[in-house]
Amino acid sequence: MNAPAAAVRAGAPRTVLEITVHNHPGVMVHVCSLFSRRAYNVEGILCMPIGDGTLSRIWLLVNEDRRLEQLEKQLRKLEDVRAVQRHGATHEVFVRLEEFFR
Amino acid sequence: MRITGAQLTVRLLERHGIRCVAGIPGGAILPIYDALSQSRAIRHVLARHEQGAGFIAHGMARATGRPAVCLASSGPGVTNLVTAVADAKLDSIPLIAITGQVPRALIGTDAFQEVDAYGLGISITKHNYLVGSARELLEVIPRAFEIAAEGRPGPVWIDIPKDVQNEAIEIDELPWPAARQQEATPLDEAALDAAAALINAAERPVLYLGGGVIHSLGAAALARRLAETASIPTTMTLMALGAIPADHPLSLGMLGMHGARYTNLTMEECDLLVAVGARFDDRATGKAAEFCPRAKIIHIDIDPSELSKIKQADVAIAADVGRALAALLPRIQRQPRSAWRARVVALKQEFPLAMPGADDPRTHYGIIRAVASCLDESAIITTDVGQHQMWAAQAYPVSRPRQWLTSGGLGTMGFGLPAAIGAALAEPERTVVCFTGDGSLLMNIQELATAADEELNVKVVVLDNNSLGLVHQQQELFYGKRFFASCYRAPTDFVAVARGFGVAALDLDRVADPLAALEEALAAPGPCLVRVSIAVHEKVFPMVAPGAANREMIGGLL
């Protein structure tokens, strides 16, 4: 279970997903279980409330995979997901965090 | 007005048109049951197992197309419901499960009969809730009905802690159900034009209908018009049987693992596959890479995540299939397509569905045909899962949408009897027949007591080979005849068991005139069980081995 960091450093192509969700307990599980049930590892997760706190933003760092398009479609189907955006691996949100994971 | 969470729940169910619920009470849901006892609008049907209650709700929802509700208590009530909820997810059934939960203060303490219903529900529901306050119910319940029914239907699970049920709040008025929103997104006109161009130009098209054609109101009639206008041979998945009548000249029957030879051979030759409300399930496609190898694909589905999931579509349309078909029809040229239709007729003559013994009510195909001969198209047919299910799918002349209720995606043994009870509750004027096997029936046989309680017009027809027939068949064909754990040693006396539940019963093996006895049993009001023995060596043919291409069919030759 602890191999993913190595996979990331091995330079597998990565993608950053920006997901806007309703802010309540359980949303993270709904989102993450879409990945886990497909044995699709999530390399990095960030989540914070935005605005007045009724919404949250989840940032996911995932490996590029041909299943990603299907996962994006499945994410959009979730009742608590308002928006999904895909960014390149170089998006600064995780790059800036790297110093906390040394 | 002052109202408790429990009363609010019941009043909101009433306001959403719920007139019958199935369930089993227990400690954590007793406030809701107490409120339910005061309802004059809602009839409660007491099941004998929560899974039975779940599938009774399936029967109501599948027979009518409207959301149906089941109730259970916390803990084992919750875990017993899991299978029925998962079944609703895979077959896109608008099921609303309401369960009691331990009081909020005890959640997470391993309290008596506490399980994480919310966590269990996540991957098997369209959406689920753990309700945090009585006031939340004002939003959660109306929204649950919307989610269950809108778009691609599916199950919604609402877990309500006992103290939330008891919490009294002040409200001005009960919310009314939200008016169904019109689909805002306009249809993709360019894609419709492209689809029409492909259909008009195709020489050997096949229409491939899935359960979405049943779910979308009016879509089956439009699909039939498309088939007739453009002379397109039409196959149906297990979930779509009845979309066009089995005896329609353009019907190819069911495709896939147990489809007729001519059906799968027709798919092999087609140059255009028009998939409507179908999801390219592996039981239908066989080895997906070799499914319809010569065909371009048009794929229409309300769920965008189904488009090109298994097979890349040349034209993909994300829309309600009824709406898409209505927009497509004016663009379709009327044509006879004589050469292709003649080819399909020739294939059907050379490779028809072989139904040995179909004239003898004491054979596997014969009992299905005999039941059909006693009934008209107003009857509802449910099945369990296994050989009897496939024989019924092949041989029963299903002729209208929602006549055929079966567990397709999850393939749940034990579905048939409670689903038949639900169908009979929803449509009491109809005769409901449940085709089952001995293995399947034993998985929810306790619901015979519910059928007797409610005096429902449910006829259980048991094809009894005292074995798990489809497992036995696979062991014979694919595991070197090493039969293991597929035959029961002690035969069950189903006639005696049924009578023990207060249900009339008939053994077709022991009567002089089986057809007359069957006719009499089906015509008598109230529940009954009809048992007929089937030889364990009988097989469902043709058969495509799991993972093989559909052209590689075993058996079923005349």
Chai-1 contact restraints between the chains, C-beta under 6 A:
chainA,res_idxA,chainB,res_idxB,connection_type,confidence,min_distance_angstrom,max_distance_angstrom,comment,restraint_id
A,V29,B,I122,contact,1.0,0.0,6.0,A-B,restraint_1
A,H30,B,I122,contact,1.0,0.0,6.0,A-B,restraint_2
A,S33,B,I122,contact,1.0,0.0,6.0,A-B,restraint_3
A,S33,B,S123,contact,1.0,0.0,6.0,A-B,restraint_4
A,R37,B,S123,contact,1.0,0.0,6.0,A-B,restraint_5
A,K73,B,P304,contact,1.0,0.0,6.0,A-B,restraint_6
A,K73,B,S305,contact,1.0,0.0,6.0,A-B,restraint_7
A,Q74,B,S305,contact,1.0,0.0,6.0,A-B,restraint_8
A,E79,B,H127,contact,1.0,0.0,6.0,A-B,restraint_9
